[in-house]
């Protein structure tokens, strides 16, 4: 009897069987996905959309900080309430500008795209908070940590919105 409980002499440990199955699956999907990714990276329009998305994101960052400061100091709200309020205003700003400018050729139903955009933004927001907390815990300054966190979540946010929120329907 083989070591792994098989009646065959060529039995493999379960982890090797699982990793072979994963490799076979990836080999079947990989070339198509790699080809699509390579094609997407060569498209000028994708780079233009990314640049516009970053401009809109920068405006959203300014809106977020301005609203946060107004709610924190002007309305005397708790910092978490102020952060939540400023996030909602910034997401609204970003959605409208991305819909009108960045992805103007990919407009779908206003509310449907808006809900998808908010879902992607919420995931990016959670990722941003996790990176921010980690960097602050490691001793980086809060502003530098926020700047790094925003940069790190921006590609995922862009891809999520391009491929889901503002997906072009053929």
Buried (B, 14 or more C-beta within 10 A) or exposed (E): EEEEEEEEEEBBEEEEEEEEEEEEEEEEEEEEEEEEEEEBEEEEEBEEBBEBBBEBBEBBBEBBEEBBEBBBEEEEBEEEEBBBBBBBBBBBBBBBBBBEEBBEEBEBEEEEBBEBBBBBBEBBBEBBBEBBEEBBEEEBEEEEBBBBBBEBBBEBBBBBBBEEBBBEEE
